[in-house]
């Protein structure tokens, strides 16, 4: 399996990613999205659900806070096949982020989506501390979306809890939700994009210590602009 300081995996990494993609196509989901559920209503949904064979739980775009997260974690800990939890665009705050700690210690959890939740540096630190505790049992990467929160100095937050050899903050063709170009176990893509804008200092610190998928590749010469043409709009 992958180890925290391992190098690139090549064909094996590709095979793992392909196997994961195939498994995801048949994943069972428990999803209540965009219903403005509060903590009590979430608890009612969970209490009424007898199924525990879910691979994904999606409660994004609601009004879930720390109390609701604790109920969700109790439910999720009984879902042995759980790989993905989506809680973006809720009201977790620091207390809610910290309450997710038992989940990220599970070696089977692959994705945790937490953007737009008012999470600050304290909540992120508490959660990353739990991620670190779980690394000894983890063989596949965990992908956590933290962008658009209230995390000040995200580079300091990340490296206070994780070694550079364990974490990757890139998100491109070779570092994705299911694979890392260097086999690093913790993916924190775009964490430097917090409320108020992008911190270039943090972006450079985090990307600079992440593997470059283009390392060693020949540089491409920039394409020449078309002659005589007007500038087109970007995407």
Secondary structure, DSSP 8 states (H G I E B T S, - for coil): ---TT----THHHHHHHHHHHHHHTT--EEE--SS---HHHHHHHHHT------SEEE--SS---HHHHHHHHHHHTT-TT--EEE--SS--HHHHHHHTHHHHTSTT--EEE--SS--BHHHHHHHHHHHHHHGGG--S-EEEE--SSB-SSHHHHHHHHS-GGGEE---SSSS-SS--TT--SEE-TTTTEETTEE-HHHHHHHHHTS--TTTT----------TT-------
